[in-house]
Amino acid sequence: MSSAQDPFYIVKEEIQDSIDKLLSNFHKWERIPADSQEQQKLTKELLVGCESIEWQVDELDKAISVAARDPSWYGIDEAELDKRRRWTSTARTQVGNMKKKVVAGNELDDISTSNVNGMRRELMRMPNSHQTDRSNQYAAQDSDDFISSESDRQLLLIKQQDEELDELSASVERIGGVGLTIHEELLAQEKIIDELGMDMESTTNRLDFVQKKVGMVMKKAGAKGQLMMILFLVVLFIVLFVLVFLT
């Protein structure tokens, strides 16, 4: 399977674009004066962006774990799996470092667990209520399972499509072979017909030559000779008739 068709690389490109945008905002955040309203707004956006990318990388890791169970079935090898794991690890480290710098720069080292959970709920558009924490955890787990199953289903569909394309390619090759055989057979038949036409032409020429010779003989023999020849042919016919039907 090519990289353009592999779901991993499609998701990877989307995450890499998000990381690039996050880096651009991070550099902008570093240049903004501390304690300004713009910096506070950008800080919130950076933290939410880091949470989002970390969640996406975690989901990508789950897909890699699923593919690692049977790499040959997904058309990849151990080297490719290691390459994908290294990329997710690098992406997670890069985002984590940005997040730590943002938190440290704004004296958010002592941020409470409730606030962190609040940002996660905001990212996932979940209600901010302590009474629904348990149900939210179950919903998040169900969402993770759903995304994992959807990823597996997409990989299965792509695998089936590849198999169907292989079967179609084999059918086209067989049809092409049959067409080539028919073409060769037609060429052979055409050659036989040409040879038969040449034989018929040669036979026709010989028959014309014999007819001309017979005509010349008949003309030289005259009426008496023609009569004698007719009598001879009648006698020969009678003899042959007797030999065939009366003996």
Secondary structure as GFF3:
##gff-version 3
##sequence-region A 1 247
A	DSSP	alpha_helix	7	31	.	.	.	ID=ss1
A	DSSP	alpha_helix	37	69	.	.	.	ID=ss2
A	DSSP	three_ten_helix	71	74	.	.	.	ID=ss3
A	DSSP	alpha_helix	78	105	.	.	.	ID=ss4
A	DSSP	alpha_helix	113	123	.	.	.	ID=ss5
A	DSSP	three_ten_helix	130	132	.	.	.	ID=ss6
A	DSSP	alpha_helix	133	245	.	.	.	ID=ss7
###
